[in-house]
Amino acid sequence: MSKRNQHVTPHPEGWAVQGAGSQRATSVHSTQAEAINRAREIARNQETELLIHGRDGRIRERDSYGNDPYPPKG
């Protein structure tokens, strides 16, 4: 399985989890919260990013689960 950023997007049947560049949804959920939980699990396992879209399709939130070569300095 290739590593792809995971997107949570609106879907006619609720909310879809879809890998970047994929034509088909990985899974479809009735609520956005369920879709986010599944997408977060996949992103953590694959060490990729999670991008959450709003009803308008625009990205409203993102989380990174990858190994960031440039972590923020604290």
HTML snippet that shows the backbone in 3Dmol.js (N, CA, C, O; Angstrom):
<script src="https://3Dmol.org/build/3Dmol-min.js"></script>
<div id="view" style="width:600px;height:400px;position:relative"></div>
<script>
const pdb = `
ATOM      1  N   MET A   1       0.848  -1.178   0.000  1.00  0.00           N
ATOM      2  CA  MET A   1       0.000   0.000   0.000  1.00  0.00           C
ATOM      3  C   MET A   1       0.893   1.239   0.000  1.00  0.00           C
ATOM      4  O   MET A   1       1.802   1.353   0.822  1.00  0.00           O
ATOM      5  N   SER A   2       0.638   2.150  -0.906  1.00  0.00           N
ATOM      6  CA  SER A   2       1.449   3.363  -0.950  1.00  0.00           C
ATOM      7  C   SER A   2       0.958   4.365   0.085  1.00  0.00           C
ATOM      8  O   SER A   2      -0.196   4.344   0.511  1.00  0.00           O
ATOM      9  N   LYS A   3       1.869   5.235   0.471  1.00  0.00           N
ATOM     10  CA  LYS A   3       1.519   6.253   1.463  1.00  0.00           C
ATOM     11  C   LYS A   3       0.868   7.432   0.760  1.00  0.00           C
ATOM     12  O   LYS A   3       1.468   8.045  -0.123  1.00  0.00           O
ATOM     13  N   ARG A   4      -0.342   7.744   1.146  1.00  0.00           N
ATOM     14  CA  ARG A   4      -1.074   8.875   0.561  1.00  0.00           C
ATOM     15  C   ARG A   4      -1.695   9.684   1.676  1.00  0.00           C
ATOM     16  O   ARG A   4      -2.190   9.139   2.663  1.00  0.00           O
ATOM     17  N   ASN A   5      -1.662  10.995   1.506  1.00  0.00           N
ATOM     18  CA  ASN A   5      -2.367  11.844   2.456  1.00  0.00           C
ATOM     19  C   ASN A   5      -3.847  11.474   2.424  1.00  0.00           C
ATOM     20  O   ASN A   5      -4.396  11.149   1.371  1.00  0.00           O
ATOM     21  N   GLN A   6      -4.475  11.528   3.581  1.00  0.00           N
ATOM     22  CA  GLN A   6      -5.884  11.154   3.706  1.00  0.00           C
ATOM     23  C   GLN A   6      -6.755  12.397   3.768  1.00  0.00           C
ATOM     24  O   GLN A   6      -6.482  13.322   4.533  1.00  0.00           O
ATOM     25  N   HIS A   7      -7.804  12.412   2.958  1.00  0.00           N
ATOM     26  CA  HIS A   7      -8.734  13.537   2.907  1.00  0.00           C
ATOM     27  C   HIS A   7     -10.101  13.091   3.412  1.00  0.00           C
ATOM     28  O   HIS A   7     -10.568  12.000   3.083  1.00  0.00           O
ATOM     29  N   VAL A   8     -10.732  13.934   4.207  1.00  0.00           N
ATOM     30  CA  VAL A   8     -12.127  13.730   4.615  1.00  0.00           C
ATOM     31  C   VAL A   8     -12.931  14.757   3.828  1.00  0.00           C
ATOM     32  O   VAL A   8     -12.754  15.963   3.998  1.00  0.00           O
ATOM     33  N   THR A   9     -13.820  14.264   2.962  1.00  0.00           N
ATOM     34  CA  THR A   9     -14.548  15.144   2.055  1.00  0.00           C
ATOM     35  C   THR A   9     -16.049  14.847   2.090  1.00  0.00           C
ATOM     36  O   THR A   9     -16.462  13.743   2.443  1.00  0.00           O
ATOM     37  N   PRO A  10     -16.864  15.848   1.718  1.00  0.00           N
ATOM     38  CA  PRO A  10     -18.307  15.599   1.627  1.00  0.00           C
ATOM     39  C   PRO A  10     -18.581  14.524   0.577  1.00  0.00           C
ATOM     40  O   PRO A  10     -17.867  14.422  -0.421  1.00  0.00           O
ATOM     41  N   HIS A  11     -19.607  13.734   0.809  1.00  0.00           N
ATOM     42  CA  HIS A  11     -19.980  12.630  -0.080  1.00  0.00           C
ATOM     43  C   HIS A  11     -21.505  12.581  -0.105  1.00  0.00           C
ATOM     44  O   HIS A  11     -22.141  12.926   0.890  1.00  0.00           O
ATOM     45  N   PRO A  12     -22.105  12.162  -1.214  1.00  0.00           N
ATOM     46  CA  PRO A  12     -23.574  12.100  -1.274  1.00  0.00           C
ATOM     47  C   PRO A  12     -24.205  11.277  -0.143  1.00  0.00           C
ATOM     48  O   PRO A  12     -25.349  11.521   0.240  1.00  0.00           O
ATOM     49  N   GLU A  13     -23.464  10.314   0.384  1.00  0.00           N
ATOM     50  CA  GLU A  13     -23.996   9.474   1.461  1.00  0.00           C
ATOM     51  C   GLU A  13     -23.475   9.872   2.834  1.00  0.00           C
ATOM     52  O   GLU A  13     -23.674   9.140   3.804  1.00  0.00           O
ATOM     53  N   GLY A  14     -22.812  11.023   2.933  1.00  0.00           N
ATOM     54  CA  GLY A  14     -22.284  11.504   4.215  1.00  0.00           C
ATOM     55  C   GLY A  14     -20.901  12.106   4.041  1.00  0.00           C
ATOM     56  O   GLY A  14     -20.748  13.171   3.441  1.00  0.00           O
ATOM     57  N   TRP A  15     -19.886  11.414   4.572  1.00  0.00           N
ATOM     58  CA  TRP A  15     -18.503  11.893   4.499  1.00  0.00           C
ATOM     59  C   TRP A  15     -17.594  10.757   4.058  1.00  0.00           C
ATOM     60  O   TRP A  15     -17.734   9.624   4.517  1.00  0.00           O
ATOM     61  N   ALA A  16     -16.665  11.069   3.166  1.00  0.00           N
ATOM     62  CA  ALA A  16     -15.769  10.050   2.624  1.00  0.00           C
ATOM     63  C   ALA A  16     -14.352  10.229   3.141  1.00  0.00           C
ATOM     64  O   ALA A  16     -13.906  11.347   3.398  1.00  0.00           O
ATOM     65  N   VAL A  17     -13.659   9.121   3.287  1.00  0.00           N
ATOM     66  CA  VAL A  17     -12.219   9.098   3.529  1.00  0.00           C
ATOM     67  C   VAL A  17     -11.617   8.674   2.205  1.00  0.00           C
ATOM     68  O   VAL A  17     -11.978   7.640   1.643  1.00  0.00           O
ATOM     69  N   GLN A  18     -10.686   9.496   1.709  1.00  0.00           N
ATOM     70  CA  GLN A  18     -10.131   9.223   0.397  1.00  0.00           C
ATOM     71  C   GLN A  18      -8.651   9.537   0.379  1.00  0.00           C
ATOM     72  O   GLN A  18      -8.235  10.604   0.829  1.00  0.00           O
ATOM     73  N   GLY A  19      -7.850   8.614  -0.140  1.00  0.00           N
ATOM     74  CA  GLY A  19      -6.424   8.839  -0.288  1.00  0.00           C
ATOM     75  C   GLY A  19      -6.181   9.832  -1.410  1.00  0.00           C
ATOM     76  O   GLY A  19      -6.896   9.817  -2.412  1.00  0.00           O
ATOM     77  N   ALA A  20      -5.181  10.699  -1.259  1.00  0.00           N
ATOM     78  CA  ALA A  20      -4.855  11.683  -2.290  1.00  0.00           C
ATOM     79  C   ALA A  20      -4.609  10.983  -3.619  1.00  0.00           C
ATOM     80  O   ALA A  20      -3.870  10.001  -3.688  1.00  0.00           O
ATOM     81  N   GLY A  21      -5.232  11.494  -4.667  1.00  0.00           N
ATOM     82  CA  GLY A  21      -5.058  10.950  -6.000  1.00  0.00           C
ATOM     83  C   GLY A  21      -5.955   9.767  -6.324  1.00  0.00           C
ATOM     84  O   GLY A  21      -5.977   9.310  -7.467  1.00  0.00           O
ATOM     85  N   SER A  22      -6.691   9.263  -5.347  1.00  0.00           N
ATOM     86  CA  SER A  22      -7.582   8.126  -5.581  1.00  0.00           C
ATOM     87  C   SER A  22      -8.906   8.602  -6.163  1.00  0.00           C
ATOM     88  O   SER A  22      -9.419   9.661  -5.802  1.00  0.00           O
ATOM     89  N   GLN A  23      -9.441   7.806  -7.061  1.00  0.00           N
ATOM     90  CA  GLN A  23     -10.742   8.117  -7.648  1.00  0.00           C
ATOM     91  C   GLN A  23     -11.884   7.663  -6.742  1.00  0.00           C
ATOM     92  O   GLN A  23     -12.964   8.253  -6.747  1.00  0.00           O
ATOM     93  N   ARG A  24     -11.635   6.609  -5.964  1.00  0.00           N
ATOM     94  CA  ARG A  24     -12.683   6.036  -5.121  1.00  0.00           C
ATOM     95  C   ARG A  24     -12.400   6.300  -3.648  1.00  0.00           C
ATOM     96  O   ARG A  24     -11.250   6.431  -3.229  1.00  0.00           O
ATOM     97  N   ALA A  25     -13.469   6.373  -2.884  1.00  0.00           N
ATOM     98  CA  ALA A  25     -13.347   6.558  -1.437  1.00  0.00           C
ATOM     99  C   ALA A  25     -12.863   5.271  -0.792  1.00  0.00           C
ATOM    100  O   ALA A  25     -13.241   4.177  -1.213  1.00  0.00           O
ATOM    101  N   THR A  26     -12.027   5.404   0.229  1.00  0.00           N
ATOM    102  CA  THR A  26     -11.589   4.260   1.014  1.00  0.00           C
ATOM    103  C   THR A  26     -12.756   3.762   1.852  1.00  0.00           C
ATOM    104  O   THR A  26     -12.969   2.557   1.987  1.00  0.00           O
ATOM    105  N   SER A  27     -13.518   4.715   2.420  1.00  0.00           N
ATOM    106  CA  SER A  27     -14.703   4.385   3.210  1.00  0.00           C
ATOM    107  C   SER A  27     -15.636   5.583   3.228  1.00  0.00           C
ATOM    108  O   SER A  27     -15.214   6.717   2.999  1.00  0.00           O
ATOM    109  N   VAL A  28     -16.913   5.320   3.503  1.00  0.00           N
ATOM    110  CA  VAL A  28     -17.926   6.373   3.590  1.00  0.00           C
ATOM    111  C   VAL A  28     -18.617   6.232   4.937  1.00  0.00           C
ATOM    112  O   VAL A  28     -18.943   5.126   5.368  1.00  0.00           O
ATOM    113  N   HIS A  29     -18.838   7.375   5.605  1.00  0.00           N
ATOM    114  CA  HIS A  29     -19.404   7.385   6.952  1.00  0.00           C
ATOM    115  C   HIS A  29     -20.578   8.358   7.007  1.00  0.00           C
ATOM    116  O   HIS A  29     -20.648   9.309   6.229  1.00  0.00           O
ATOM    117  N   SER A  30     -21.493   8.106   7.933  1.00  0.00           N
ATOM    118  CA  SER A  30     -22.673   8.964   8.036  1.00  0.00           C
ATOM    119  C   SER A  30     -22.358  10.305   8.682  1.00  0.00           C
ATOM    120  O   SER A  30     -23.055  11.289   8.433  1.00  0.00           O
ATOM    121  N   THR A  31     -21.303  10.357   9.522  1.00  0.00           N
ATOM    122  CA  THR A  31     -20.941  11.627  10.146  1.00  0.00           C
ATOM    123  C   THR A  31     -19.488  11.981   9.826  1.00  0.00           C
ATOM    124  O   THR A  31     -18.664  11.114   9.536  1.00  0.00           O
ATOM    125  N   GLN A  32     -19.207  13.267   9.887  1.00  0.00           N
ATOM    126  CA  GLN A  32     -17.841  13.725   9.644  1.00  0.00           C
ATOM    127  C   GLN A  32     -16.906  13.218  10.742  1.00  0.00           C
ATOM    128  O   GLN A  32     -15.754  12.882  10.469  1.00  0.00           O
ATOM    129  N   ALA A  33     -17.392  13.163  11.972  1.00  0.00           N
ATOM    130  CA  ALA A  33     -16.560  12.698  13.090  1.00  0.00           C
ATOM    131  C   ALA A  33     -16.100  11.257  12.872  1.00  0.00           C
ATOM    132  O   ALA A  33     -14.943  10.930  13.136  1.00  0.00           O
ATOM    133  N   GLU A  34     -16.994  10.399  12.395  1.00  0.00           N
ATOM    134  CA  GLU A  34     -16.616   9.007  12.116  1.00  0.00           C
ATOM    135  C   GLU A  34     -15.562   8.943  11.018  1.00  0.00           C
ATOM    136  O   GLU A  34     -14.603   8.177  11.108  1.00  0.00           O
ATOM    137  N   ALA A  35     -15.749   9.754   9.984  1.00  0.00           N
ATOM    138  CA  ALA A  35     -14.792   9.781   8.873  1.00  0.00           C
ATOM    139  C   ALA A  35     -13.430  10.298   9.347  1.00  0.00           C
ATOM    140  O   ALA A  35     -12.392   9.768   8.952  1.00  0.00           O
ATOM    141  N   ILE A  36     -13.437  11.321  10.185  1.00  0.00           N
ATOM    142  CA  ILE A  36     -12.175  11.875  10.704  1.00  0.00           C
ATOM    143  C   ILE A  36     -11.442  10.823  11.530  1.00  0.00           C
ATOM    144  O   ILE A  36     -10.227  10.670  11.398  1.00  0.00           O
ATOM    145  N   ASN A  37     -12.161  10.101  12.374  1.00  0.00           N
ATOM    146  CA  ASN A  37     -11.527   9.065  13.193  1.00  0.00           C
ATOM    147  C   ASN A  37     -10.856   8.004  12.330  1.00  0.00           C
ATOM    148  O   ASN A  37      -9.729   7.594  12.610  1.00  0.00           O
ATOM    149  N   ARG A  38     -11.543   7.558  11.283  1.00  0.00           N
ATOM    150  CA  ARG A  38     -10.965   6.537  10.396  1.00  0.00           C
ATOM    151  C   ARG A  38      -9.774   7.087   9.618  1.00  0.00           C
ATOM    152  O   ARG A  38      -8.747   6.419   9.497  1.00  0.00           O
ATOM    153  N   ALA A  39      -9.908   8.298   9.094  1.00  0.00           N
ATOM    154  CA  ALA A  39      -8.821   8.904   8.319  1.00  0.00           C
ATOM    155  C   ALA A  39      -7.597   9.148   9.207  1.00  0.00           C
ATOM    156  O   ALA A  39      -6.462   8.972   8.762  1.00  0.00           O
ATOM    157  N   ARG A  40      -7.823   9.549  10.448  1.00  0.00           N
ATOM    158  CA  ARG A  40      -6.723   9.781  11.389  1.00  0.00           C
ATOM    159  C   ARG A  40      -5.974   8.468  11.658  1.00  0.00           C
ATOM    160  O   ARG A  40      -4.745   8.441  11.715  1.00  0.00           O
ATOM    161  N   GLU A  41      -6.725   7.404  11.817  1.00  0.00           N
ATOM    162  CA  GLU A  41      -6.115   6.089  12.044  1.00  0.00           C
ATOM    163  C   GLU A  41      -5.222   5.695  10.853  1.00  0.00           C
ATOM    164  O   GLU A  41      -4.099   5.227  11.046  1.00  0.00           O
ATOM    165  N   ILE A  42      -5.720   5.883   9.638  1.00  0.00           N
ATOM    166  CA  ILE A  42      -4.949   5.558   8.435  1.00  0.00           C
ATOM    167  C   ILE A  42      -3.712   6.450   8.335  1.00  0.00           C
ATOM    168  O   ILE A  42      -2.614   5.965   8.062  1.00  0.00           O
ATOM    169  N   ALA A  43      -3.890   7.753   8.558  1.00  0.00           N
ATOM    170  CA  ALA A  43      -2.768   8.696   8.465  1.00  0.00           C
ATOM    171  C   ALA A  43      -1.686   8.371   9.489  1.00  0.00           C
ATOM    172  O   ALA A  43      -0.497   8.465   9.185  1.00  0.00           O
ATOM    173  N   ARG A  44      -2.083   7.994  10.687  1.00  0.00           N
ATOM    174  CA  ARG A  44      -1.096   7.611  11.706  1.00  0.00           C
ATOM    175  C   ARG A  44      -0.337   6.361  11.275  1.00  0.00           C
ATOM    176  O   ARG A  44       0.888   6.304  11.382  1.00  0.00           O
ATOM    177  N   ASN A  45      -1.062   5.367  10.793  1.00  0.00           N
ATOM    178  CA  ASN A  45      -0.430   4.120  10.365  1.00  0.00           C
ATOM    179  C   ASN A  45       0.539   4.335   9.208  1.00  0.00           C
ATOM    180  O   ASN A  45       1.593   3.703   9.148  1.00  0.00           O
ATOM    181  N   GLN A  46       0.179   5.231   8.287  1.00  0.00           N
ATOM    182  CA  GLN A  46       1.001   5.467   7.108  1.00  0.00           C
ATOM    183  C   GLN A  46       1.989   6.619   7.289  1.00  0.00           C
ATOM    184  O   GLN A  46       2.808   6.886   6.409  1.00  0.00           O
ATOM    185  N   GLU A  47       1.906   7.300   8.436  1.00  0.00           N
ATOM    186  CA  GLU A  47       2.740   8.474   8.724  1.00  0.00           C
ATOM    187  C   GLU A  47       2.602   9.528   7.619  1.00  0.00           C
ATOM    188  O   GLU A  47       3.588   9.991   7.045  1.00  0.00           O
ATOM    189  N   THR A  48       1.345   9.888   7.345  1.00  0.00           N
ATOM    190  CA  THR A  48       1.040  10.896   6.330  1.00  0.00           C
ATOM    191  C   THR A  48       0.233  12.025   6.957  1.00  0.00           C
ATOM    192  O   THR A  48       0.167  12.147   8.180  1.00  0.00           O
ATOM    193  N   GLU A  49      -0.377  12.844   6.114  1.00  0.00           N
ATOM    194  CA  GLU A  49      -1.177  13.966   6.596  1.00  0.00           C
ATOM    195  C   GLU A  49      -2.665  13.665   6.500  1.00  0.00           C
ATOM    196  O   GLU A  49      -3.113  12.887   5.658  1.00  0.00           O
ATOM    197  N   LEU A  50      -3.412  14.303   7.383  1.00  0.00           N
ATOM    198  CA  LEU A  50      -4.868  14.243   7.384  1.00  0.00           C
ATOM    199  C   LEU A  50      -5.365  15.628   7.019  1.00  0.00           C
ATOM    200  O   LEU A  50      -5.013  16.610   7.673  1.00  0.00           O
ATOM    201  N   LEU A  51      -6.183  15.713   5.975  1.00  0.00           N
ATOM    202  CA  LEU A  51      -6.757  16.985   5.553  1.00  0.00           C
ATOM    203  C   LEU A  51      -8.270  16.880   5.645  1.00  0.00           C
ATOM    204  O   LEU A  51      -8.882  16.019   5.013  1.00  0.00           O
ATOM    205  N   ILE A  52      -8.868  17.760   6.435  1.00  0.00           N
ATOM    206  CA  ILE A  52     -10.308  17.733   6.674  1.00  0.00           C
ATOM    207  C   ILE A  52     -10.947  18.884   5.904  1.00  0.00           C
ATOM    208  O   ILE A  52     -10.595  20.049   6.091  1.00  0.00           O
ATOM    209  N   HIS A  53     -11.891  18.535   5.037  1.00  0.00           N
ATOM    210  CA  HIS A  53     -12.584  19.520   4.215  1.00  0.00           C
ATOM    211  C   HIS A  53     -13.943  19.833   4.824  1.00  0.00           C
ATOM    212  O   HIS A  53     -14.564  18.976   5.452  1.00  0.00           O
ATOM    213  N   GLY A  54     -14.394  21.053   4.636  1.00  0.00           N
ATOM    214  CA  GLY A  54     -15.734  21.442   5.072  1.00  0.00           C
ATOM    215  C   GLY A  54     -16.760  21.095   4.009  1.00  0.00           C
ATOM    216  O   GLY A  54     -16.410  20.556   2.959  1.00  0.00           O
ATOM    217  N   ARG A  55     -18.011  21.398   4.269  1.00  0.00           N
ATOM    218  CA  ARG A  55     -19.078  21.113   3.298  1.00  0.00           C
ATOM    219  C   ARG A  55     -18.834  21.801   1.963  1.00  0.00           C
ATOM    220  O   ARG A  55     -19.264  21.308   0.921  1.00  0.00           O
ATOM    221  N   ASP A  56     -18.139  22.948   1.989  1.00  0.00           N
ATOM    222  CA  ASP A  56     -17.861  23.686   0.755  1.00  0.00           C
ATOM    223  C   ASP A  56     -16.685  23.090  -0.021  1.00  0.00           C
ATOM    224  O   ASP A  56     -16.356  23.575  -1.103  1.00  0.00           O
ATOM    225  N   GLY A  57     -16.049  22.044   0.516  1.00  0.00           N
ATOM    226  CA  GLY A  57     -14.936  21.390  -0.160  1.00  0.00           C
ATOM    227  C   GLY A  57     -13.570  21.971   0.157  1.00  0.00           C
ATOM    228  O   GLY A  57     -12.549  21.388  -0.208  1.00  0.00           O
ATOM    229  N   ARG A  58     -13.539  23.109   0.830  1.00  0.00           N
ATOM    230  CA  ARG A  58     -12.262  23.745   1.167  1.00  0.00           C
ATOM    231  C   ARG A  58     -11.659  23.106   2.418  1.00  0.00           C
ATOM    232  O   ARG A  58     -12.373  22.701   3.335  1.00  0.00           O
ATOM    233  N   ILE A  59     -10.334  23.028   2.432  1.00  0.00           N
ATOM    234  CA  ILE A  59      -9.647  22.462   3.592  1.00  0.00           C
ATOM    235  C   ILE A  59      -9.847  23.387   4.783  1.00  0.00           C
ATOM    236  O   ILE A  59      -9.574  24.584   4.703  1.00  0.00           O
ATOM    237  N   ARG A  60     -10.326  22.825   5.888  1.00  0.00           N
ATOM    238  CA  ARG A  60     -10.566  23.637   7.083  1.00  0.00           C
ATOM    239  C   ARG A  60      -9.620  23.277   8.216  1.00  0.00           C
ATOM    240  O   ARG A  60      -9.478  24.036   9.176  1.00  0.00           O
ATOM    241  N   GLU A  61      -8.968  22.116   8.108  1.00  0.00           N
ATOM    242  CA  GLU A  61      -8.074  21.680   9.172  1.00  0.00           C
ATOM    243  C   GLU A  61      -7.131  20.634   8.606  1.00  0.00           C
ATOM    244  O   GLU A  61      -7.485  19.901   7.683  1.00  0.00           O
ATOM    245  N   ARG A  62      -5.907  20.568   9.173  1.00  0.00           N
ATOM    246  CA  ARG A  62      -4.975  19.529   8.764  1.00  0.00           C
ATOM    247  C   ARG A  62      -4.109  19.118   9.929  1.00  0.00           C
ATOM    248  O   ARG A  62      -3.774  19.929  10.793  1.00  0.00           O
ATOM    249  N   ASP A  63      -3.749  17.844   9.944  1.00  0.00           N
ATOM    250  CA  ASP A  63      -2.862  17.294  10.968  1.00  0.00           C
ATOM    251  C   ASP A  63      -1.811  16.466  10.254  1.00  0.00           C
ATOM    252  O   ASP A  63      -2.106  15.787   9.270  1.00  0.00           O
ATOM    253  N   SER A  64      -0.587  16.523  10.752  1.00  0.00           N
ATOM    254  CA  SER A  64       0.496  15.742  10.170  1.00  0.00           C
ATOM    255  C   SER A  64       0.906  14.639  11.127  1.00  0.00           C
ATOM    256  O   SER A  64       1.114  14.873  12.317  1.00  0.00           O
ATOM    257  N   TYR A  65       1.018  13.440  10.593  1.00  0.00           N
ATOM    258  CA  TYR A  65       1.451  12.286  11.375  1.00  0.00           C
ATOM    259  C   TYR A  65       2.738  11.695  10.817  1.00  0.00           C
ATOM    260  O   TYR A  65       3.137  10.589  11.182  1.00  0.00           O
ATOM    261  N   GLY A  66       3.388  12.453   9.919  1.00  0.00           N
ATOM    262  CA  GLY A  66       4.628  11.994   9.335  1.00  0.00           C
ATOM    263  C   GLY A  66       5.823  12.394  10.158  1.00  0.00           C
ATOM    264  O   GLY A  66       5.711  13.115  11.149  1.00  0.00           O
ATOM    265  N   ASN A  67       6.951  11.919   9.734  1.00  0.00           N
ATOM    266  CA  ASN A  67       8.208  12.299  10.388  1.00  0.00           C
ATOM    267  C   ASN A  67       8.663  13.598   9.753  1.00  0.00           C
ATOM    268  O   ASN A  67       9.215  13.594   8.653  1.00  0.00           O
ATOM    269  N   ASP A  68       8.441  14.684  10.422  1.00  0.00           N
ATOM    270  CA  ASP A  68       8.772  16.008   9.922  1.00  0.00           C
ATOM    271  C   ASP A  68      10.267  16.251  10.024  1.00  0.00           C
ATOM    272  O   ASP A  68      10.807  16.281  11.130  1.00  0.00           O
ATOM    273  N   PRO A  69      10.960  16.430   8.881  1.00  0.00           N
ATOM    274  CA  PRO A  69      12.404  16.675   8.946  1.00  0.00           C
ATOM    275  C   PRO A  69      12.728  18.071   9.508  1.00  0.00           C
ATOM    276  O   PRO A  69      13.872  18.334   9.878  1.00  0.00           O
ATOM    277  N   TYR A  70      11.734  18.960   9.572  1.00  0.00           N
ATOM    278  CA  TYR A  70      11.930  20.306  10.075  1.00  0.00           C
ATOM    279  C   TYR A  70      10.900  20.618  11.166  1.00  0.00           C
ATOM    280  O   TYR A  70      10.037  21.473  10.968  1.00  0.00           O
ATOM    281  N   PRO A  71      10.980  19.938  12.311  1.00  0.00           N
ATOM    282  CA  PRO A  71       9.991  20.196  13.366  1.00  0.00           C
ATOM    283  C   PRO A  71      10.104  21.623  13.886  1.00  0.00           C
ATOM    284  O   PRO A  71      11.176  22.224  13.817  1.00  0.00           O
ATOM    285  N   PRO A  72       9.007  22.171  14.406  1.00  0.00           N
ATOM    286  CA  PRO A  72       9.057  23.528  14.936  1.00  0.00           C
ATOM    287  C   PRO A  72      10.024  23.632  16.106  1.00  0.00           C
ATOM    288  O   PRO A  72      10.135  22.723  16.929  1.00  0.00           O
ATOM    289  N   LYS A  73      10.716  24.753  16.158  1.00  0.00           N
ATOM    290  CA  LYS A  73      11.661  24.962  17.281  1.00  0.00           C
ATOM    291  C   LYS A  73      10.892  25.538  18.454  1.00  0.00           C
ATOM    292  O   LYS A  73      10.115  26.478  18.288  1.00  0.00           O
ATOM    293  N   GLY A  74      11.100  24.990  19.622  1.00  0.00           N
ATOM    294  CA  GLY A  74      10.350  25.437  20.774  1.00  0.00           C
ATOM    295  C   GLY A  74      11.234  25.943  21.775  1.00  0.00           C
ATOM    296  O   GLY A  74      10.783  26.374  22.836  1.00  0.00           O
TER     297      GLY A  74
END
`;
const viewer = $3Dmol.createViewer("view");
viewer.addModel(pdb, "pdb");
viewer.setStyle({}, {cartoon: {color: "spectrum"}});
viewer.zoomTo();
viewer.render();
</script>
